[in-house]
Amino acid sequence: MSEAGVKTVYLIVHGQKQLLEQVIEKLVARGFQRSNMQPASLEKAGNKGDFVAMVWPPSAPKEIVVSEITGNRASESQDITIDLGAWTSVGQKELYRISLR
């Protein structure tokens, strides 16, 4: 994953800020640059080619789902039960999962 070092990685921890440093350390171990990581915002989503690292499931996280942003899916039907703000219209391709344990 050579692009992991240069692309932005948006971190989604569903309000569980105590997990942020653990997520960052696990991503650094996978080749991502700490300096390219930032918390995701509900107001503005990332760009095509950037990465998303989200703890899952939201209420009792067991893993980190790492995905690449594939573009905008605004034309698709929105069948999402969690309010993801700007991220609702972002298409993502899951790359792999990392255990939080």
ABEGO torsion letter per residue (X at the ends): XAAAAABBBBBBAGGBAAAAAAAAAAAAAAGBBAAABBBBBAABBBBBGBBBBBBOBAABBABBBBBBBAEBAAABBBBBABBAEAAAABBBBBABBBBAX
